[in-house]
């Protein structure tokens, strides 16, 4: 994000919807990235400041609306449980980040051109 000569800047939000319902956006990307980092839905929820229940509801809604499995869960046991992103989830996040970066570049360019 670039600032102009008078210190104003442009901000934009991007999210994906299906039938008017949110499917994916920045917050849900943060959730998936945190699950990938910590290997835990509970720890990821704490990291992004939401409840485990809310995190799990986001995951289920994303999976249903996208039609792909995003998370592999390992049930607790001797070494404890955990969660990891599926290859499809990693690819989806990668593509979303590419889209987000491209839109941010375009918006910054247009903003600087106009203002």
BELCORFEN-V716318 format. One record per run of one state. SS is the DSSP state (2 for helix, 1 for strand, 0 for the rest). FROM is the first residue (numbers start at 0). LEN is the number of residues. Records with the same first field share a line. If there is no record, write none. Layout:
SS = FROM-LEN ; FROM-LEN
//
This chain:
0 = 0-14 ; 18-2 ; 38-2 ; 47-4 ; 66-4 ; 74-7 ; 85-1 ; 114-1
1 = 14-4 ; 20-5 ; 70-4 ; 81-4
2 = 25-13 ; 40-7 ; 51-15 ; 86-28
//
